[in-house]
Amino acid sequence: MAPTETTLNQTKFVLPNNDLEQQGTTLEIETKDFDYSRRSQWLRAAVLGANDGLVSTASLMMGVGAVKQDIKAMILTGFAGLVAGACSMAIGEFVSVYSQLDIEVAQMKRNNESGRGNENIEEKESLPNPLQAAAASALAFSVGAIVPLLAASFIREYNLRLGVVVAAVTFALVIFGWLGAVLGKAPVLRSALRVLVGGWLAMAITFGLTKLIGSSGL
């Protein structure tokens, strides 16, 4: 009877260990999926910020280029758009994330008062950082805005400069549209075309309206 009892005891201890290993593996997979999801959201937000910087700065430069052929005026306009846009994005992101932080901190205080303070340990680690979000937003905008600036900086001939800016922006729009589609798990071709056409429309409308107003003598 002794060997039989020993075998039964061993069996009792082995099964829970297998269950714990399976649970641990499941938790690791869920953690990896969660981390990847959060990382994808940050990357997608960065791509969208860069696209905003690209389109807005290029449109400003094309608008000024419609009435002034001077390269200095075009570059200064693009640089002003980069600085203003980056500051605007950073401030907006800071205010938005700080509001979210206040809400989450208030919820944690309510949890402490209701006796659920143990849940706050993990929540503190996942609290948003307003300064980090503001810096990332400003950087993403600047990365996109620098593309038309670099494209126009070294070309003095007016028509060629406009063509190079449009070509550089077109290439960047396709790249940003592709990245946004991959990170958002959307159809790549449709997403890239949507971003490309939107950027072209923004530049064309800005160029056309500025040309119209400039030629009317207002």
Disulfide bonds with the S-S distance in Angstrom:
none
